[in-house]
C-alpha cells in the first residue's frame, strides 16, 4: 500500500487491544491522517472532572462538555490533545479519567457533539484511519474498510498495565476489573453500544504483536474490494 491510498479505515474495539498504537502505525504506513476518537471522550471527561461535575449527572455533563474547547491532532506521529488550550495528552490515560469516561461518553448530547466534530475532521482528509468504539457502526458507516480489534481480557490488562507503568499483581487485577466494567458499560449502553459493525473484519490480537496487527490491517486494506476507491 502506498501513500496514494484514499478512503477511511475504521478501527473499533474495547480498551487494551492496542487500537491507538496500531491505528497510528497503519496511518503512518498508508500516509493517512489519524484520529483517536477515544482521546476526545477522555478529554471531555477531563473537562467534567475539572468542573467538579458528577459524571453520572447527564445534564450537567452535557453542559460542561458543550462549553469546553476540545482539540485533537490528526498527525499519526504526534499526539495532540487539549482542553481549553491545556495539554492533557498524558492525563487522559490516567486511572481517574479511565474510571469516569464511560459515564461521560454514554451521554447522548456528548456523543452528538463529538461525532459532529469527528466527521468534520474526517471530511478534511483524503485518507484517514479512525479508531474508537462506534466508528464503523455510527460515525462512518460507509467507510472503505472496517476492522474490529479484540484480544483476550488477560492480555488486554497486561498491555494496559505496561502503558501505565503498573507491575504488581494487585494493580493488574484492579486494571482487569476496570476493563471488564467498562466493556459491560459500553456494550450495554443505549446510545451507540460497543459492537462490531455487520461488515467489519474481526482481528484478534491476542497472539499478535503490534507490528503483526499493523501488517494484517494493511493487508486487509490492500485486498478489500473497493479499498482506496471511495473517499
N, C-alpha and C positions, 0 to 999 in steps of 0.2 A: 504494500500500500504506500502510496506516495503522498506528498504534501498537496496533491491536487484533489484529494477527497473532498466531496461536498455532501452535506447531509447532517443528520443528527443521530447520535448513538446515545441511548438511554441506559443507565446502569443503576438498577434498583436493588434493594436487599436490606436485610437487618444490620444492626450495628456489629462491628467486629469482623466483618467479612473482608476488610481491606479495600472497600469501594474507593476511598479517596486516593490512596496511592496508586491503585490500578487505573482509575479514571485519568489521573494525571499522566501516567505512563502511556496510556492509549492515546491521549490527546497529543502528547509530545511526538509519538511515532507517526501520527496522522497529520501533524502540522495544524491541528484544530484548536479552537478555543476550548476552555474548560469551565464548567460551572458546578460548584458544590452547593446544592440547594440546602443540604443539611446544615451547612455553616450559616445560612440565612436564618433558619429557625433557631439555631443556637444563639445567634446574635440577637434575635428578637427576645430570647429568654434572658440574655444579659440585661436588656433594657427593662424587662419586667422585674428582675431581681433588684436592679439598682433603684427602681422606683418603689421598692418595698411593697409590691403588689403580690397578692396571693395568686400563684399560678392556676389555682382552681376557680378563681373568680373570672369567668369568661368575659364579662362586660368590661371589667377594669383592664384585663389583659388586652382586649381588642383596642381600647382607647390608648393604652400605653404604646403598643406597637405602631398604631397609626401615627402617633406623634413622633416616633423615633426615625432617625435617618440611618438606614441600614445599607451599607455598601459592601459588595464583594467583588473581587477581581475575576477576570476570565483568562488569565495567563497561567498556563499549566505549571510553569517553573517557579512562580512567585505567589505565595498566599497573601491575599489582602482581604481582611475582614475588619470593618469599622462600624462603630455605633456612635452616631453624633460626632464623628470625626476622631474618635478614640480607637486606637488599635486594640482589638480584642481577640486576635488570631490565636493566641496561646490560651487565653482564659476560657474560650468556648469549649475546649476539650476537657476541662476540669470536672470533678465529681459533682459540684454544686449545680452546674448547668446541665449535666447529664441527667441528674435526678428530676429536674423540672421541665426539660424540653418536651417531653411527650405531652404533658398537660397543655403547655403553651401552643404546641403545633396542632393540637386537636381542636382548637377554637376556629370555627368556620370563617370568621371575619379575618383572622390572621392568615389562614390559608389563601383566601381570595386575594388579599393584598400582596402576599409574597409570590403567588402563582402569576399574577399580572406582571410583577417585576421580573420574574424568571423568564416569562415568554418574551418580554421586551428585550432582555439581554440576548436570548437565543436568536431573535429575529435580526439582530445586528451582526450575526456571524454566518459566514458561508458554510462553515464546518464547525461542529461543536460536540463535545462529549459532556453529557449532563448526568450527574449522579444524585440519587436521593432515595425516596421511598414510594413515590407515586408518579414518577416522571412518565413511564410508559403507559400508565393507566389513566392519568388525569392531565398532566401538564403538556405532554407531547404525544398524544395518542396516534399520530400519523408519522412517528419517527421512522427513519430509514432502517435502523436496527435496534431491537430492544433486548437487553440482557438482564437477567435476574441472578444476582450473585449470592450464593449461600455458602455455609460451612457448618460443621458440627459445633454445637454450643461450647464444648470444652476448648476447641481450637480458637474460637472467637474470643473467649475470655482470655486465653493466653496472649493472643495478639494485642488485644486492647491493653492488657497489663503491661506489655512491653512498651507500648506507645506512651503510657502514663508513668513508666518507671516503677511499677509495683512488682514485688517479687515474693512476698510471703504467701503461704497457702491461704491464710485468712483473708488477705487483701484480694487474692484471685477469686476466692469463693464468694466474697461480697460482690465483686465485679460481675461474676457469672450470674448471681441473683439479680443484680440490676439489669443485665441484658435480658434475662427471662421476663422480668416485669415489663420492660419496655416493649419487647416483642408482643406480649399479651395485650398491652395497652394499644399499641399501634395497629395490630391486626384486627382488633375488635372495635375500634372507633367507628362512628357512623359516617364521618366525612373522610373520604379518601383513605380507606384502610390499606395497610401494607399487604400486598399480594402480587404475584406475578401477573403481568398482562397476558391475555389469552394467547398472543402471538410472540411472547418472549421466549428466548432461549435460556434455559436454566443452566448455569455454570457452577458446579460445586468446587470450591477452592480448598476443601479440607486437606487434600493430598497434593496441592499445587503450591509452589512458591509464587511470589509476586510476579516474577518475570514469566512464569508459565501461564498465569492467568492473563497477563497482558498479551502474550503471544496468541493465546486461544481467542481472545476477543478481536484482535487484529485479523486473525484468520477468518473469523466469522464475518467481519466487515468486508473482507475480500471476496468471500464466496456467497454471501447473502444475495439472493436475486434482487436486483434493483439497487443494491447498495451503491451510494455515490451518485445516483442518477436523479434523486429527488432532493431538493433543497428545502 
